Amino acid sequence: MMKYNEKITYHKDGPFFIIKFNSPSTLNSMSGDDYVYMGELLELAEKDNDIYFTVFQSTGRFFSSGADFKSIAIAEQMENSRGGKKQQDDVSKHHDELQKWLAHFASRNVNVTNAFNNHPKILVCCLNGPVIGFSAAICCLCDLVYAMNDQVYMLFPFANLGLVTEGGVASTLPRLVGSRDSYESLLFARPVDYTQMSRAGIINKNYSLTDTEEFNKQVLNELKQKINGLHLPSCLGIKKLMKLEWEDRIERINSLEVNDGVKYWVKGEPQKRFRQIGSKQRKHKL
């Protein structure tokens, strides 16, 4: 049985499995456990034969501000308190750090990214505002993306955080916006703004609204109208065929991203930068 998560809720509405982010006060930032929970919900939707669309909605100003750096700091403190102050040689320390981040980072990221990449239902993202980091990478794995207004953007501040790309975005973003623009966005954490997203065809429709709940309602109502009279298993069959060209490539990139990313966690650079952001010694690209 899945553990309840008050930050992320879900319900069914006909053929729609709706997953909603409910932490507007934190800009819907996500801990590692939150991302794992998302993967579990995708599995729940996949096993339900009455579901054909998995819809992500959010609340407040941001769709998701990405990783919750406070949860990372807390996890580090708990780990340090369990380990005590014992002295370790360099080999032992590296071994322990490698084991820790293989468990806390590598397996989680591979699992969650693959859950999105391999999800057989139609993935819909209702983008009510900016989306950052790993959450933005997930957005790039969705099949349909609807914007509340022209203030939405994607931001990938991995280099600012001492990391490499995550969530297969080293593959998805160049395919969506082109390699040159992707270099600018991924190397220098330059936002992919609405104009760029629209020009690249990432946005299916701009609803030009300011109220998130009204936006979520209108998207769902319009989807219900669009599927009227359709044979929904055909929609899933079409998605499966359309994804054949790049599905395996994303899995390969995901694996490479995670293997490279572990090295940075083991060296401690991301942890240091998250602490600096938390203490306001470093400005977040957000």
Backbone hydrogen bonds, N-H to C=O, Kabsch-Sander energy under -0.5 kcal/mol:
donor,donor_aa,acceptor,acceptor_aa,energy
8,I,5,N,-0.9
9,T,20,K,-2.4
11,H,18,I,-1.8
13,D,16,F,-2.7
16,F,13,D,-1.6
17,F,53,F,-3.1
18,I,11,H,-3.0
18,I,16,F,-0.7
19,I,17,F,-0.6
19,I,55,V,-3.2
20,K,9,T,-3.1
21,F,57,Q,-1.9
22,N,7,K,-3.9
22,N,20,K,-0.5
26,T,23,S,-1.4
27,L,24,P,-1.5
28,N,23,S,-2.7
29,S,26,T,-0.8
30,M,66,G,-3.2
35,Y,31,S,-1.9
36,V,32,G,-2.0
37,Y,33,D,-2.3
38,M,34,D,-2.0
39,G,35,Y,-1.9
40,E,36,V,-1.9
41,L,37,Y,-2.3
42,L,38,M,-2.2
43,E,39,G,-1.8
44,L,40,E,-2.0
45,A,41,L,-2.5
46,E,42,L,-2.4
47,K,43,E,-1.9
48,D,44,L,-0.7
48,D,45,A,-0.7
49,N,47,K,-0.8
51,I,48,D,-1.6
52,Y,15,P,-2.8
53,F,15,P,-2.3
54,T,122,I,-2.9
55,V,17,F,-2.6
55,V,53,F,-0.6
56,F,124,V,-3.3
57,Q,19,I,-3.0
57,Q,55,V,-0.6
63,F,130,P,-1.9
64,S,130,P,-1.4
65,S,27,L,-1.7
68,D,30,M,-2.4
69,F,67,A,-1.1
71,S,68,D,-0.7
72,I,68,D,-1.3
73,A,69,F,-2.0
74,I,70,K,-2.2
75,A,71,S,-2.2
76,E,72,I,-2.1
77,Q,73,A,-2.1
78,M,74,I,-2.4
79,E,75,A,-2.3
80,N,76,E,-2.5
81,S,77,Q,-2.3
82,R,78,M,-1.8
83,G,79,E,-1.9
84,G,80,N,-1.4
86,K,83,G,-0.7
93,K,89,D,-2.6
94,H,90,D,-2.4
95,H,91,V,-2.3
96,D,92,S,-2.5
97,E,93,K,-2.5
98,L,94,H,-2.6
99,Q,95,H,-2.5
100,K,96,D,-2.2
101,W,97,E,-2.4
102,L,98,L,-2.0
103,A,99,Q,-1.5
104,H,100,K,-2.9
105,F,101,W,-1.8
106,A,101,W,-2.2
107,S,102,L,-2.1
109,N,105,F,-2.7
110,V,106,A,-2.4
111,N,107,S,-2.2
112,V,108,R,-2.8
113,T,109,N,-2.3
114,N,110,V,-2.2
115,A,111,N,-1.9
116,F,112,V,-1.7
117,N,113,T,-2.9
118,N,114,N,-2.7
119,H,116,F,-0.8
122,I,52,Y,-2.4
124,V,54,T,-2.8
124,V,122,I,-0.5
125,C,144,L,-2.9
126,C,56,F,-2.7
126,C,124,V,-0.5
127,L,125,C,-1.1
127,L,146,Y,-2.7
128,N,126,C,-1.1
131,V,153,Y,-2.2
132,I,64,S,-2.3
133,G,155,L,-2.6
135,S,132,I,-1.2
136,A,132,I,-0.7
137,A,133,G,-1.9
138,I,134,F,-2.0
139,C,135,S,-1.8
140,C,136,A,-1.6
141,L,137,A,-0.5
141,L,138,I,-1.4
142,C,139,C,-1.5
143,D,123,L,-1.3
144,L,123,L,-2.1
146,Y,125,C,-2.8
147,A,205,K,-2.6
148,M,127,L,-2.3
152,V,149,N,-0.9
154,M,192,V,-2.1
155,L,131,V,-1.9
158,F,156,F,-0.6
159,A,186,L,-0.5
161,L,157,P,-1.1
161,L,158,F,-0.6
162,G,159,A,-1.1
163,L,158,F,-2.8
169,V,166,E,-1.5
171,S,168,G,-1.9
172,T,168,G,-2.2
173,L,169,V,-1.7
175,R,171,S,-1.3
176,L,172,T,-1.9
177,V,173,L,-3.2
178,G,173,L,-0.6
178,G,174,P,-1.4
182,S,178,G,-1.7
183,Y,179,S,-2.2
184,E,180,R,-1.6
185,S,181,D,-2.3
186,L,182,S,-2.9
187,L,183,Y,-2.6
188,F,183,Y,-0.5
188,F,184,E,-1.4
190,R,184,E,-1.0
192,V,154,M,-3.2
193,D,191,P,-1.0
194,Y,152,V,-0.6
197,M,193,D,-2.7
198,S,194,Y,-3.2
199,R,195,T,-2.5
200,A,196,Q,-2.0
201,G,197,M,-0.6
201,G,198,S,-0.9
202,I,197,M,-2.5
203,I,197,M,-0.8
204,N,145,V,-3.5
204,N,202,I,-0.5
205,K,145,V,-0.7
207,Y,147,A,-2.8
207,Y,205,K,-0.6
209,L,148,M,-3.5
212,T,210,T,-0.6
215,F,211,D,-2.2
216,N,212,T,-2.8
217,K,213,E,-2.2
218,Q,214,E,-2.6
219,V,215,F,-2.5
220,L,216,N,-2.0
221,N,217,K,-2.4
222,E,218,Q,-2.4
223,L,219,V,-2.2
224,K,220,L,-2.1
225,Q,221,N,-1.6
226,K,222,E,-2.3
227,I,223,L,-1.9
228,N,225,Q,-0.9
230,L,227,I,-2.3
232,L,230,L,-1.0
234,S,231,H,-1.6
235,C,231,H,-0.8
235,C,232,L,-0.5
236,L,232,L,-1.5
237,G,233,P,-2.0
238,I,234,S,-2.4
239,K,235,C,-2.2
240,K,236,L,-2.3
241,L,237,G,-1.8
242,M,238,I,-2.5
243,K,239,K,-1.9
244,L,240,K,-0.6
244,L,241,L,-0.8
246,W,243,K,-1.1
247,E,243,K,-2.2
250,I,246,W,-2.0
251,E,247,E,-1.7
252,R,248,D,-2.1
253,I,249,R,-2.6
254,N,250,I,-2.8
255,S,251,E,-2.0
256,L,252,R,-2.1
257,E,253,I,-3.0
258,V,254,N,-2.2
259,N,255,S,-2.3
260,D,256,L,-2.3
261,G,257,E,-2.8
262,V,258,V,-2.2
263,K,259,N,-0.7
263,K,260,D,-0.6
264,Y,260,D,-0.8
264,Y,261,G,-0.7
265,W,261,G,-1.6
266,V,262,V,-2.7
267,K,263,K,-1.7
268,G,264,Y,-1.0
269,E,264,Y,-1.3
272,K,268,G,-2.0
273,R,269,E,-2.1
274,F,270,P,-2.8
275,R,271,Q,-2.3
276,Q,272,K,-2.0
277,I,273,R,-2.1
278,G,274,F,-2.4
279,S,275,R,-2.0
280,K,277,I,-1.2
281,Q,276,Q,-2.6
282,R,276,Q,-1.6
